[in-house]
Amino acid sequence: MTVLPGRSAKIRPMSDSLTPRQQRFVEEYLAVLNGAEAARRAGYSPRSAKVRACRLMKKPAVGKLIREALAERHRQYLMREAEYWDRLRTSLDRRLKLPKLPRG
């Protein structure tokens, strides 16, 4: 498992089927959501970054890690959004002194 300095404190599992540079590409892609920029940041040639990113994204192991990480990010976003609305509803209920309504 690895965490890069200055990156999210969340530990991402290393994939056995990826090279360290490919793993770095995945981490950089999740940071910038741009394949060519992620390839450059991962250490691939700036001249071929666009092509390299396209090839890397076609690798099943790379695509799977990215899809899983984005799905987890989306799940966490939805949880935060639901928590926000619950807190807003509770706050409004208190201010307006409304009876609690069933969720749904």
HELIX and SHEET records of a PDB file:
HELIX    1   1 PRO A   20  VAL A   32  1                                  13    
HELIX    2   2 GLY A   35  ARG A   41  1                                   7    
HELIX    3   3 PRO A   46  SER A   48  5                                   3    
HELIX    4   4 ALA A   49  LYS A   58  1                                  10    
HELIX    5   5 PRO A   60  LEU A   96  1                                  37    
END                                                                             
